[in-house]
Amino acid sequence: MKRGLLVVCALAAATAIAGAATASTNLLPNGGFEQPSNLSGWSGYNATLSLLTSGAAVGTQAARVTWSGSGTSFSIVPSPKPVSSTVAGRVYSGDAYFKSTRPGKTVCLRIRETTSSGSFIGASLRCLTTTSAWQTFGTLEYTARGGGVLDIYVYQSTSPSSGDVFDVDGFLLTDGTPPSDTTPPETTIDSGPSGTTTETTATFTFSANEPATFQCSLDNAPWSACSSPRTYSGLAAGTHTFRVRAIDTAGNVDPTPAERTWTIQQASDTTPPETTIDSGPSGTTTDTTATFTFSANEPATFECSLNGSAWTACTSPRTYTGLAVGTHTFGVRAIDTAGNVDPTPAERTWTIASASQTNFVTNGSFEQNLNGWSGFNASLSRVTGGADGTWAARVTRTSGSSFSIFPSPRHVLDSRAGMTYVGDAWVRSLTPGNTACLRIREWQSGVQVAITQECVTATSSWQRFPTVRHTAGANGRQIELSATYSRSGSASFDVDGFVLVDGTAPPPPPDTTPPETTIDSGPSGTTTERNATFTFSANEPATFQCSLNGSAWAACTSPRTYTNLTVGTHTFRVRATDTAGNVDPTPAERTWTITAHDTTPPETTITGGPSGTVRRPAPTFTFTANEPATFE
């Protein structure tokens, strides 16, 4: 190694030890051997000491320790010992530089505590291999037991041989009491939201430049203890500010907390609402007026449809009057404030029977007795609290995995082919959670030939079975309405309000309402475009006829395109014809004008400026055109 480099390294290391000494005072008054008395305060053990006046690690002088020829180790020790009375629990720190002209030996730095009489109490030790260049042991610490004396020394632990020698310099021993920490930490937000986002959850990570705890604040709330990461959820739309500050182990608080401001933007609503029909007719009734109430799971407007008609705006309640005998279906859908339409409208189907229709079930509410009914794998009894009056029938299992109540005799003894029978009833169970079914069964010569049923999961409260509809397959058969329950073990169910009527719907009245035609897009006003395309629609399924400039009506479809039209005014008309053949009496109409393209060039005139020969270096010209124009 070059000498210059050796000196630089030694000086750097010396600076490090000198810096450590600033934390507390060096307890060795002549640790650098710079005192006028040179080696004062030091002695050799099995060694002689000499002073080096050049090549020192710290300052200008160092000590050389030479084996005296006796003993299995040799050392340099302070005299007197630097600490005469140790403090229990105090941490003492030491260091020194060393090198050797005979490298490869092991030397050790040792801090030792003994009693005043020399008995050993405790020590700490660090050993390294010598080189020909200065090096430090690195800070060695010892926690005192207390009440003893303390010294620090360097010795060669390798068994010495003739000529063994090592050099030392820059001895340092401090009492380990650190200076008071008054420097606050620096806090950094490492990650988290910024700018604008639609995310209502925010997670921040943060750190400090030294060991510390943290306090956080959101939107100027009081500081509270927190740790990284810190998550906030369910945040409102708007601007938010997160702050965090570190508190170091000395209690210093960062006076400039880290801060992050961001904005949560209201996310666009793409979730459709859910529509619910809250009340309205179901099953079979003779009432030709129907009133429905409905709601949605969020603020919304509504559109209603009856029997597949076009959706129209409506409010709850919605009432229909003068309804025809037969089956009807009411639908309603919600549209929320963001314009999302419920893709699964709520729907209710019910049947209006003629007031003159007879209920084929003569004792469907059990108000007097159980006449006309029998049990299969079951016994029958009457109970109060019916759904369709005071009384109901209780069906209690006696055997089998399913049991039922059925009519005796059957309700219809002579069916008509093609006639639709509609059945309704109520059900509840003392053993809920099992399947109950309402059945219309068709019999011929004592043999069941067809069955239609609707099933529900029974609850302890009354509920109506879904309406059962069965179309008879032939004349002269028998039709019955019955109910069955599936369960083994002790079980029962209650039924009430059996209704079986002729549900064959009459043909609908003829459609005499014409459709409405609308032109959705196409030219208007004035244009130079010689081609014209129109799109159009109707308020119900329909075909279309078109006419241009008063020509005869001709079948057409949307879009309809006309090409190479002449300059002038044109009129396009379109009318819809619905599936019943009704023609829109007020066709939709659009008039527009086509003007010719301008192919005549303008005339340019210079109205002012020099002519002939002039001596003006920057002439000015004025000019115009015979029509609006730009110039070059």
ZAMARGU-4260 file (C-alpha; in steps of 0.2 Angstrom, whole numbers, plus 5000, padded with zeros to 4 digits):
<rodrens>
0) 5000/5000/5000 | 5006/5017/4996 | 5011/5028/5011 | 4999/5042/5005 | 4984/5030/5005
5) 4989/5023/5022 | 4989/5041/5029 | 4972/5045/5022 | 4964/5029/5029 | 4972/5032/5046
10) 4966/5050/5046 | 4948/5044/5041 | 4948/5032/5055 | 4955/5044/5068 | 4941/5056/5063
15) 4928/5043/5067 | 4935/5039/5085 | 4937/5058/5088 | 4919/5060/5083 | 4914/5046/5095
20) 4923/5055/5109 | 4912/5071/5107 | 4898/5061/5114 | 4906/5061/5131 | 4923/5064/5138
25) 4938/5052/5135 | 4942/5045/5152 | 4960/5042/5146 | 4970/5058/5148 | 4984/5052/5137
30) 4975/5040/5125 | 4985/5048/5110 | 5002/5048/5118 | 5003/5067/5114 | 5007/5073/5132
35) 5024/5081/5135 | 5028/5066/5146 | 5025/5055/5131 | 5020/5038/5139 | 5014/5045/5155
40) 4999/5036/5162 | 5004/5019/5154 | 5013/5004/5159 | 5019/4988/5150 | 5014/4970/5156
45) 5028/4958/5151 | 5033/4972/5139 | 5043/4987/5137 | 5035/5003/5130 | 5043/5015/5118
50) 5037/5031/5109 | 5035/5032/5090 | 5037/5050/5084 | 5031/5047/5066 | 5018/5037/5057
55) 5005/5039/5071 | 4987/5035/5068 | 4981/5050/5078 | 4991/5065/5080 | 5010/5064/5079
60) 5015/5050/5091 | 5010/5033/5095 | 5016/5019/5107 | 5026/5003/5103 | 5024/4988/5114
65) 5038/4975/5113 | 5038/4958/5122 | 5050/4957/5136 | 5054/4939/5134 | 5044/4933/5148
70) 5025/4927/5150 | 5013/4920/5138 | 5006/4937/5133 | 5011/4955/5134 | 5001/4971/5135
75) 4999/4990/5137 | 4989/4995/5152 | 4984/5012/5159 | 4991/5017/5176 | 4982/5022/5186
80) 4966/5014/5181 | 4955/5027/5173 | 4939/5023/5183 | 4940/5021/5202 | 4922/5018/5205
85) 4910/5011/5192 | 4891/5015/5191 | 4880/5000/5190 | 4871/4999/5173 | 4882/5012/5165
90) 4888/5007/5148 | 4907/5010/5145 | 4914/5011/5127 | 4931/5009/5121 | 4942/5008/5105
95) 4960/5010/5099 | 4971/5009/5084 | 4983/4995/5082 | 4996/4988/5069 | 5012/4977/5069
100) 5028/4976/5060 | 5026/4957/5062 | 5008/4955/5056 | 4997/4940/5058 | 4997/4940/5077
105) 4981/4941/5087 | 4979/4956/5098 | 4964/4960/5109 | 4955/4975/5116 | 4948/4972/5133
110) 4938/4982/5145 | 4939/4975/5163 | 4930/4978/5179 | 4938/4972/5196 | 4936/4975/5214
115) 4948/4988/5223 | 4958/4973/5229 | 4960/4966/5211 | 4946/4952/5211 | 4938/4950/5194
120) 4920/4956/5192 | 4917/4956/5173 | 4925/4961/5156 | 4921/4962/5137 | 4934/4958/5124
125) 4937/4960/5105 | 4951/4951/5096 | 4958/4955/5078 | 4973/4949/5068 | 4986/4962/5065
130) 4992/4969/5049 | 5006/4982/5045 | 4992/4996/5043 | 4983/5005/5056 | 4966/4998/5060
135) 4953/5000/5074 | 4945/4987/5085 | 4928/4996/5083 | 4918/5001/5098 | 4918/4989/5112
140) 4905/4991/5126 | 4904/4985/5143 | 4890/4987/5156 | 4897/4989/5173 | 4891/4979/5188
145) 4895/4994/5199 | 4906/4998/5214 | 4922/4992/5205 | 4937/4999/5196 | 4938/4999/5177
150) 4953/4999/5165 | 4955/4996/5146 | 4971/4988/5138 | 4977/4979/5123 | 4987/4963/5123
155) 4994/4950/5111 | 4985/4934/5114 | 4995/4924/5102 | 5010/4915/5112 | 5024/4928/5109
160) 5041/4924/5101 | 5057/4934/5101 | 5055/4951/5092 | 5035/4951/5094 | 5029/4969/5094
165) 5013/4979/5091 | 5009/4998/5090 | 4994/5006/5098 | 4987/5024/5096 | 4971/5033/5100
170) 4965/5024/5115 | 4947/5030/5119 | 4936/5026/5135 | 4920/5034/5138 | 4907/5032/5151
175) 4893/5029/5138 | 4881/5043/5143 | 4874/5049/5127 | 4871/5068/5124 | 4853/5073/5126
180) 4843/5070/5109 | 4834/5086/5104 | 4833/5083/5086 | 4816/5080/5079 | 4813/5066/5067
185) 4808/5068/5049 | 4792/5060/5043 | 4789/5054/5025 | 4773/5047/5017 | 4779/5033/5006
190) 4763/5029/4997 | 4744/5033/4996 | 4731/5041/4985 | 4734/5058/4977 | 4726/5069/4964
195) 4708/5063/4960 | 4700/5046/4962 | 4683/5038/4963 | 4690/5025/4977 | 4682/5028/4994
200) 4695/5018/5003 | 4713/5026/5006 | 4728/5017/5012 | 4744/5026/5017 | 4761/5019/5021
205) 4774/5031/5030 | 4791/5030/5039 | 4803/5041/5048 | 4822/5044/5047 | 4825/5036/5064
210) 4815/5024/5076 | 4799/5032/5080 | 4781/5030/5084 | 4767/5039/5074 | 4752/5049/5075
215) 4739/5052/5061 | 4725/5064/5057 | 4712/5064/5043 | 4704/5081/5039 | 4711/5090/5054
220) 4704/5077/5066 | 4714/5077/5083 | 4730/5067/5082 | 4729/5049/5087 | 4742/5035/5088
225) 4743/5025/5071 | 4755/5013/5062 | 4760/5010/5044 | 4750/5006/5034 | 4735/5016/5039
230) 4718/5013/5030 | 4702/5024/5030 | 4687/5016/5022 | 4669/5023/5017 | 4676/5040/5014
235) 4664/5053/5007 | 4666/5062/4990 | 4676/5078/4991 | 4693/5084/4996 | 4703/5075/5010
240) 4719/5078/5019 | 4730/5065/5028 | 4743/5070/5040 | 4756/5060/5049 | 4770/5064/5062
245) 4784/5054/5070 | 4789/5054/5088 | 4806/5048/5091 | 4812/5038/5106 | 4818/5054/5115
250) 4800/5061/5113 | 4804/5073/5100 | 4789/5077/5089 | 4791/5081/5070 | 4786/5099/5069
255) 4782/5098/5050 | 4771/5083/5048 | 4770/5074/5031 | 4754/5079/5022 | 4744/5072/5007
260) 4729/5080/5000 | 4718/5071/4987 | 4700/5072/4980 | 4687/5058/4979 | 4675/5060/4964
265) 4658/5053/4965 | 4658/5037/4955 | 4646/5035/4941 | 4631/5025/4946 | 4630/5009/4934
270) 4620/4998/4946 | 4602/4996/4941 | 4588/4997/4955 | 4578/4982/4961 | 4559/4984/4959
275) 4547/4976/4971 | 4528/4974/4970 | 4522/4977/4988 | 4503/4973/4985 | 4491/4969/4972
280) 4479/4955/4966 | 4486/4937/4964 | 4478/4920/4961 | 4460/4921/4955 | 4447/4934/4958
285) 4431/4941/4951 | 4436/4959/4954 | 4439/4968/4938 | 4448/4982/4946 | 4466/4980/4951
290) 4477/4991/4962 | 4496/4988/4964 | 4508/4997/4975 | 4527/4995/4972 | 4544/5002/4977
295) 4562/5001/4973 | 4578/4999/4984 | 4584/5017/4980 | 4576/5034/4974 | 4568/5030/4957
300) 4554/5033/4945 | 4543/5019/4938 | 4536/5012/4922 | 4522/5000/4921 | 4515/4988/4908
305) 4499/4978/4908 | 4498/4962/4897 | 4514/4966/4887 | 4509/4984/4882 | 4523/4997/4880
310) 4531/5004/4896 | 4523/5020/4902 | 4528/5031/4916 | 4518/5027/4932 | 4517/5030/4951
315) 4512/5019/4966 | 4498/5015/4968 | 4493/5011/4950 | 4475/5006/4947 | 4467/4997/4932
320) 4448/4997/4930 | 4436/4988/4919 | 4448/4973/4916 | 4441/4959/4906 | 4438/4941/4912
325) 4454/4931/4910 | 4473/4930/4915 | 4482/4947/4916 | 4500/4951/4920 | 4506/4967/4928
330) 4524/4973/4926 | 4533/4987/4934 | 4552/4993/4933 | 4561/5006/4942 | 4573/5019/4934
335) 4586/5027/4946 | 4592/5045/4947 | 4607/5039/4936 | 4596/5033/4923 | 4599/5014/4926
340) 4584/5003/4922 | 4579/4988/4932 | 4583/4974/4919 | 4572/4962/4929 | 4555/4971/4931
345) 4544/4965/4945 | 4529/4955/4938 | 4512/4949/4945 | 4500/4937/4936 | 4482/4934/4941
350) 4466/4928/4934 | 4449/4937/4934 | 4435/4925/4934 | 4417/4929/4928 | 4406/4933/4943
355) 4394/4920/4936 | 4408/4907/4936 | 4405/4894/4949 | 4418/4888/4961 | 4418/4869/4958
360) 4424/4867/4976 | 4409/4867/4987 | 4417/4867/5004 | 4434/4875/5001 | 4435/4886/5017
365) 4429/4872/5029 | 4418/4885/5038 | 4405/4872/5043 | 4413/4855/5042 | 4426/4844/5032
370) 4412/4837/5021 | 4418/4833/5003 | 4437/4830/5009 | 4447/4815/5013 | 4465/4812/5019
375) 4478/4801/5010 | 4491/4794/5023 | 4483/4807/5034 | 4469/4812/5046 | 4459/4828/5044
380) 4453/4840/5058 | 4447/4858/5058 | 4457/4872/5066 | 4454/4891/5069 | 4464/4905/5062
385) 4460/4902/5044 | 4467/4912/5029 | 4450/4913/5021 | 4438/4914/5035 | 4438/4908/5053
390) 4442/4889/5050 | 4455/4879/5041 | 4458/4861/5038 | 4473/4853/5047 | 4481/4838/5038
395) 4491/4827/5050 | 4503/4813/5043 | 4498/4795/5048 | 4510/4786/5037 | 4521/4787/5021
400) 4534/4800/5016 | 4520/4811/5008 | 4502/4814/5013 | 4488/4824/5006 | 4470/4831/5007
405) 4459/4827/4992 | 4441/4829/4987 | 4428/4815/4988 | 4419/4815/4976 | 4430/4824/4963
410) 4426/4842/4960 | 4422/4841/4941 | 4414/4825/4935 | 4412/4829/4916 | 4426/4839/4909
415) 4426/4849/4893 | 4441/4846/4881 | 4452/4862/4880 | 4444/4870/4895 | 4457/4878/4907
420) 4454/4875/4925 | 4462/4887/4937 | 4465/4882/4955 | 4471/4892/4971 | 4473/4889/4990
425) 4482/4894/5005 | 4495/4884/5015 | 4505/4885/5031 | 4514/4871/5042 | 4518/4868/5060
430) 4533/4858/5053 | 4539/4871/5040 | 4554/4870/5028 | 4546/4856/5018 | 4538/4856/5001
435) 4519/4858/4999 | 4511/4857/4982 | 4494/4862/4975 | 4488/4850/4961 | 4475/4849/4948
440) 4473/4830/4943 | 4464/4823/4928 | 4456/4806/4929 | 4448/4794/4917 | 4439/4778/4923
445) 4448/4779/4940 | 4465/4781/4932 | 4475/4797/4933 | 4479/4803/4916 | 4487/4820/4919
450) 4493/4832/4933 | 4498/4850/4934 | 4505/4857/4951 | 4513/4872/4959 | 4524/4870/4974
455) 4531/4881/4988 | 4542/4878/5003 | 4530/4879/5018 | 4532/4892/5032 | 4523/4894/5048
460) 4513/4909/5041 | 4499/4908/5028 | 4505/4910/5010 | 4496/4908/4994 | 4501/4894/4982
465) 4506/4900/4965 | 4490/4898/4954 | 4488/4881/4945 | 4482/4881/4927 | 4477/4864/4919
470) 4469/4862/4902 | 4458/4846/4901 | 4463/4834/4887 | 4446/4827/4883 | 4428/4827/4887
475) 4420/4817/4900 | 4435/4816/4912 | 4435/4820/4931 | 4445/4835/4938 | 4450/4837/4956
480) 4460/4850/4966 | 4471/4843/4980 | 4486/4848/4991 | 4500/4837/4996 | 4515/4838/5009
485) 4532/4829/5008 | 4539/4824/5025 | 4543/4808/5035 | 4540/4808/5054 | 4528/4818/5064
490) 4521/4832/5052 | 4506/4842/5048 | 4500/4856/5037 | 4485/4868/5036 | 4475/4873/5020
495) 4461/4885/5017 | 4452/4894/5003 | 4452/4881/4989 | 4445/4888/4973 | 4443/4879/4956
500) 4435/4889/4942 | 4434/4889/4923 | 4449/4900/4918 | 4447/4899/4900 | 4450/4917/4894
505) 4438/4925/4881 | 4446/4932/4865 | 4454/4949/4867 | 4444/4964/4860 | 4449/4969/4843
510) 4464/4982/4842 | 4457/4998/4834 | 4470/5010/4840 | 4482/5016/4826 | 4501/5017/4829
515) 4511/5033/4831 | 4526/5035/4819 | 4541/5045/4823 | 4556/5051/4812 | 4571/5048/4823
520) 4585/5056/4812 | 4587/5064/4795 | 4591/5080/4786 | 4582/5096/4790 | 4585/5115/4786
525) 4596/5119/4772 | 4610/5108/4765 | 4621/5105/4749 | 4621/5086/4752 | 4612/5077/4738
530) 4609/5061/4748 | 4597/5059/4762 | 4595/5045/4775 | 4580/5044/4787 | 4578/5032/4802
535) 4560/5030/4810 | 4551/5020/4822 | 4533/5017/4830 | 4526/5015/4847 | 4522/4997/4844
540) 4527/4983/4832 | 4523/4989/4815 | 4528/4989/4796 | 4531/5005/4787 | 4527/5014/4771
545) 4537/5029/4764 | 4533/5044/4752 | 4545/5057/4745 | 4538/5073/4738 | 4520/5067/4737
550) 4524/5050/4728 | 4513/5035/4731 | 4516/5026/4747 | 4528/5011/4746 | 4534/4998/4759
555) 4550/5003/4767 | 4561/4999/4782 | 4572/5010/4793 | 4584/5017/4788 | 4578/5023/4771
560) 4591/5032/4760 | 4588/5043/4744 | 4602/5047/4732 | 4606/5060/4719 | 4592/5072/4724
565) 4589/5088/4714 | 4592/5106/4721 | 4576/5112/4729 | 4564/5108/4743 | 4560/5090/4747
570) 4547/5082/4759 | 4549/5064/4766 | 4534/5056/4775 | 4533/5039/4784 | 4518/5030/4791
575) 4517/5014/4802 | 4504/5000/4801 | 4502/4989/4816 | 4499/4970/4817 | 4480/4973/4818
580) 4481/4983/4801 | 4478/5000/4809 | 4487/5013/4799 | 4494/5029/4807 | 4482/5043/4801
585) 4495/5057/4804 | 4511/5051/4796 | 4528/5058/4802 | 4535/5071/4790 | 4551/5080/4787
590) 4555/5095/4775 | 4572/5101/4770 | 4580/5111/4756 | 4595/5106/4745 | 4606/5121/4738
595) 4618/5120/4724 | 4637/5119/4727 | 4646/5136/4723 | 4658/5133/4708 | 4660/5151/4703
600) 4677/5159/4708 | 4678/5176/4716 | 4684/5192/4707 | 4699/5200/4716 | 4702/5219/4715
605) 4717/5229/4721 | 4709/5245/4727 | 4725/5255/4732 | 4744/5254/4732 | 4759/5261/4722
610) 4761/5260/4703 | 4774/5265/4691 | 4792/5268/4698 | 4793/5273/4717 | 4806/5275/4730
615) 4796/5269/4744 | 4805/5253/4752 | 4789/5246/4760 | 4774/5249/4749 | 4756/5246/4755
620) 4742/5238/4745 | 4723/5237/4749 | 4711/5224/4740 | 4694/5217/4740 | 4683/5203/4732
625) 4666/5203/4725 | 4660/5190/4738 | 4665/5185/4756 | 4683/5177/4754 | 4700/5175/4761
630) 4716/5181/4752 | 4733/5175/4747
</rodrens>
